[in-house]
Amino acid sequence: MIDATSDAMTPDDRSDPGDNGSRQGLAGQPRLSVLPRGPWWTRVKTRHKILIIAFEVLIIGVIWQFLIGTLGLINPIFMPTPTRIIEGFGLLFGSGEKSVISATDQAIWVHIRRSAYCYSSGLFIGVVVGIPVGLLIGTSRTAYRLIGRFIWWLYAVPWVALRPPATIWFGFEAAPVIFIVSFAATFPILLNTAAGPQTVDPSLLRSAQVFGAGRFEQFWKVLLPSSLPFIFVGLRQAIVISMISLQVAEIVGSSKGLGALIVLMTSHFKTGAAFAVLLSAALITIFLGQGVRYTAEKLAPWHFGQVRR
Amino acid sequence: MTLRRRKTEASGMASEVEVDHQVILAHLGKGNASRTSLWNLIFVVEVAALLGLWEMISGPLGVMNPKFLPPPSAIFDELWRMLPIVGERPITEDIIFSMKNFGYGYVLAAIVGTTLGLVIGTTKSGELLLGPLAYYAYAVPRSALAPVIILIWGLGAESKVVIIFLLAVFPVLITTMEGGAQVDRTLVDAGRVFGATRLQTMRKVILPDLFPYVLIGLRIAVIRGYIGVLIGELMGSFKGLGTILKRSSYNFEMAQSFAVVVILIVLSSLTMLLVSFMKTKLAPWHQEEDLLRSR
């Protein structure tokens, strides 16, 4: 719908005949290379490709362990080995003597709860502000003329720069973090949503008019469904950006939250635990992104269902 | 820039907004020229009214404490004070420090990102072995690595360059990779039919088709790079714009920190303009598909 050329392209166009298994790419990722031929081992089936990735990760882990752990090329305090990262998880959740967290009298759940709270409320504010305003400026020319440029200006503000002022405005608790997260999340959602109604096929709108649809019905039945894919794209970008902004906002001047936990662990030279937190954040982001992707495929199958190649 | 859906989406990790003010405006505003100037006039009036309102509420009316929300006049005063030669408190050194770090990190990111992206995006082996890893590494919130990086490289310029590099490299890498998927397969096949070797196909067909996407990635990387500058300097530094921002905020000199934010916006916009200009100069053949064309 948006990118006409890619949608018109059937899945078969890009894949070698008889290579059905890998048509879709790895784990739903697009096929990237254009050159048709590769060595024999590039023609394996999708199932086997996942094995290859697992194997690859394993090998990297082993080399990493060998270089740093056994040979000691880098001080493991600076760059923890995989075993140390796994130990780091134990350090975070354990309550024994070795646990840094219990030493500072703060259970891990305090940090997790605070981060979850900030992340979800920031994202919620982003959705609540972004989607209606985006639909408004996307459908109304006057509204866009009036506030469009200001929104682009606000989007140009590097949100990290607002972190120190946010401390002054909102204090040291969750509020400044929520402010930063919602600021970072709103604009991707808003601008993508605003782009949605622009791409509606005008003949669809005209035919709706011919069949006697009022302005509201035109919006509800034509404009909104066509904007849905864009809203999801915005949401997916917002999920990633919110996680980044959450971490940054907590690292710079917050005492609770996953970002603060990273700082705490780093300053205790428990880099393994810091990397464990980082890894968890990455896994959460991937999980949420895939969740939105799945929802998008359910709710807007006409758009996302065909993109897969 | 455009309103095109990039293949990145299909990967579940879309990178950045790809819409541009001019595009939306072009399609919303089909009015004639006189209307446009009218709207520009309205815009100027709007800006003036907003600034006036802001000045009033944190100045004479006293709705907001100017300690928390400084009026625009105070911000302009502060900006004037920061000017290199005429100002009384010039911040040239800090700007040069930040920009130098940005330059090193950005150029490094551009080189590494483009090279790796080409390898992954155009060869089957690269796609199979490195592609998924690149996507998963992209999902790691790399800004959270900042404390560790500062632990390793210290408070000087090196750690900032590393942070900027880490933040800026992935947009370039991912867009270059995705650029590989955008290359028209028909053109590649046509090249092969006419007997082009692998190298020739690469040089004459794939690279020109891919190049604009590299530049799009570079554009996104600018924003990321500036965020990296700020993260690095807010975490701990002796010099730089972020340091001034942090210090002035915690000293309750909000006018100064707003002035720094203004400087940052101007700098990042200028860099963006530079990269966009490069794109129109270096890849003029690339007409990004105008998806709004139907209207």
Chai-1 contact restraints between the chains, C-beta under 6 A:
chainA,res_idxA,chainB,res_idxB,connection_type,confidence,min_distance_angstrom,max_distance_angstrom,comment,restraint_id
A,I2,B,R5,contact,1.0,0.0,6.0,A-B,restraint_1
A,I2,B,L291,contact,1.0,0.0,6.0,A-B,restraint_2
A,D3,B,R4,contact,1.0,0.0,6.0,A-B,restraint_3
A,D3,B,R5,contact,1.0,0.0,6.0,A-B,restraint_4
A,L26,B,P132,contact,1.0,0.0,6.0,A-B,restraint_5
A,Q29,B,S11,contact,1.0,0.0,6.0,A-B,restraint_6
A,P30,B,K7,contact,1.0,0.0,6.0,A-B,restraint_7
A,P30,B,A10,contact,1.0,0.0,6.0,A-B,restraint_8
A,P30,B,A181,contact,1.0,0.0,6.0,A-B,restraint_9
A,L32,B,G121,contact,1.0,0.0,6.0,A-B,restraint_10
A,L32,B,E127,contact,1.0,0.0,6.0,A-B,restraint_11
A,L32,B,G131,contact,1.0,0.0,6.0,A-B,restraint_12
A,L32,B,M177,contact,1.0,0.0,6.0,A-B,restraint_13
A,L32,B,G180,contact,1.0,0.0,6.0,A-B,restraint_14
A,L32,B,A181,contact,1.0,0.0,6.0,A-B,restraint_15
A,S33,B,T122,contact,1.0,0.0,6.0,A-B,restraint_16
A,S33,B,T123,contact,1.0,0.0,6.0,A-B,restraint_17
A,S33,B,K124,contact,1.0,0.0,6.0,A-B,restraint_18
A,S33,B,E127,contact,1.0,0.0,6.0,A-B,restraint_19
A,S33,B,G180,contact,1.0,0.0,6.0,A-B,restraint_20
A,V34,B,G180,contact,1.0,0.0,6.0,A-B,restraint_21
A,V34,B,V183,contact,1.0,0.0,6.0,A-B,restraint_22
A,V34,B,V188,contact,1.0,0.0,6.0,A-B,restraint_23
A,G38,B,K124,contact,1.0,0.0,6.0,A-B,restraint_24
A,G38,B,S125,contact,1.0,0.0,6.0,A-B,restraint_25
A,T42,B,K124,contact,1.0,0.0,6.0,A-B,restraint_26
A,T42,B,S125,contact,1.0,0.0,6.0,A-B,restraint_27
A,T42,B,L128,contact,1.0,0.0,6.0,A-B,restraint_28
A,I53,B,P132,contact,1.0,0.0,6.0,A-B,restraint_29
A,F78,B,I152,contact,1.0,0.0,6.0,A-B,restraint_30
A,R141,B,L28,contact,1.0,0.0,6.0,A-B,restraint_31
A,Y144,B,L28,contact,1.0,0.0,6.0,A-B,restraint_32
A,R145,B,W39,contact,1.0,0.0,6.0,A-B,restraint_33
A,W152,B,H21,contact,1.0,0.0,6.0,A-B,restraint_34
A,A156,B,I265,contact,1.0,0.0,6.0,A-B,restraint_35
A,P158,B,Y226,contact,1.0,0.0,6.0,A-B,restraint_36
A,P158,B,I227,contact,1.0,0.0,6.0,A-B,restraint_37
A,P158,B,L230,contact,1.0,0.0,6.0,A-B,restraint_38
A,P158,B,L264,contact,1.0,0.0,6.0,A-B,restraint_39
A,V160,B,I227,contact,1.0,0.0,6.0,A-B,restraint_40
A,V160,B,L230,contact,1.0,0.0,6.0,A-B,restraint_41
A,V160,B,I231,contact,1.0,0.0,6.0,A-B,restraint_42
A,A161,B,L230,contact,1.0,0.0,6.0,A-B,restraint_43
A,A161,B,V261,contact,1.0,0.0,6.0,A-B,restraint_44
A,A161,B,L264,contact,1.0,0.0,6.0,A-B,restraint_45
A,P164,B,L245,contact,1.0,0.0,6.0,A-B,restraint_46
A,P164,B,K246,contact,1.0,0.0,6.0,A-B,restraint_47
A,P164,B,S249,contact,1.0,0.0,6.0,A-B,restraint_48
A,P165,B,S249,contact,1.0,0.0,6.0,A-B,restraint_49
A,P165,B,S257,contact,1.0,0.0,6.0,A-B,restraint_50
A,I168,B,S249,contact,1.0,0.0,6.0,A-B,restraint_51
A,P188,B,V17,contact,1.0,0.0,6.0,A-B,restraint_52
A,L191,B,V17,contact,1.0,0.0,6.0,A-B,restraint_53
A,L191,B,V19,contact,1.0,0.0,6.0,A-B,restraint_54
A,A195,B,L3,contact,1.0,0.0,6.0,A-B,restraint_55
A,A195,B,V19,contact,1.0,0.0,6.0,A-B,restraint_56
A,Q198,B,H27,contact,1.0,0.0,6.0,A-B,restraint_57
A,Q198,B,L292,contact,1.0,0.0,6.0,A-B,restraint_58
A,T199,B,L291,contact,1.0,0.0,6.0,A-B,restraint_59
A,D201,B,S294,contact,1.0,0.0,6.0,A-B,restraint_60
A,P202,B,S294,contact,1.0,0.0,6.0,A-B,restraint_61
A,P202,B,R295,contact,1.0,0.0,6.0,A-B,restraint_62
A,V233,B,E9,contact,1.0,0.0,6.0,A-B,restraint_63
A,V233,B,A14,contact,1.0,0.0,6.0,A-B,restraint_64
A,R236,B,A14,contact,1.0,0.0,6.0,A-B,restraint_65
A,Q237,B,A14,contact,1.0,0.0,6.0,A-B,restraint_66
A,M243,B,P141,contact,1.0,0.0,6.0,A-B,restraint_67
A,I244,B,P141,contact,1.0,0.0,6.0,A-B,restraint_68
A,I244,B,S143,contact,1.0,0.0,6.0,A-B,restraint_69
A,Q247,B,P141,contact,1.0,0.0,6.0,A-B,restraint_70
A,Q247,B,S143,contact,1.0,0.0,6.0,A-B,restraint_71
A,Q247,B,A144,contact,1.0,0.0,6.0,A-B,restraint_72
A,V248,B,S143,contact,1.0,0.0,6.0,A-B,restraint_73
A,V248,B,I231,contact,1.0,0.0,6.0,A-B,restraint_74
A,V252,B,L234,contact,1.0,0.0,6.0,A-B,restraint_75
A,I262,B,A144,contact,1.0,0.0,6.0,A-B,restraint_76
A,I262,B,P147,contact,1.0,0.0,6.0,A-B,restraint_77
A,V263,B,P147,contact,1.0,0.0,6.0,A-B,restraint_78
A,T266,B,P147,contact,1.0,0.0,6.0,A-B,restraint_79
A,T266,B,V148,contact,1.0,0.0,6.0,A-B,restraint_80
A,T266,B,L151,contact,1.0,0.0,6.0,A-B,restraint_81
A,T271,B,V148,contact,1.0,0.0,6.0,A-B,restraint_82
A,A274,B,V148,contact,1.0,0.0,6.0,A-B,restraint_83
A,L278,B,A144,contact,1.0,0.0,6.0,A-B,restraint_84
A,A281,B,P141,contact,1.0,0.0,6.0,A-B,restraint_85
A,A282,B,A139,contact,1.0,0.0,6.0,A-B,restraint_86
A,A282,B,V140,contact,1.0,0.0,6.0,A-B,restraint_87
A,T285,B,A139,contact,1.0,0.0,6.0,A-B,restraint_88
A,I286,B,A139,contact,1.0,0.0,6.0,A-B,restraint_89
A,G289,B,G12,contact,1.0,0.0,6.0,A-B,restraint_90
A,Q290,B,G12,contact,1.0,0.0,6.0,A-B,restraint_91
A,R293,B,G12,contact,1.0,0.0,6.0,A-B,restraint_92
A,V307,B,A10,contact,1.0,0.0,6.0,A-B,restraint_93
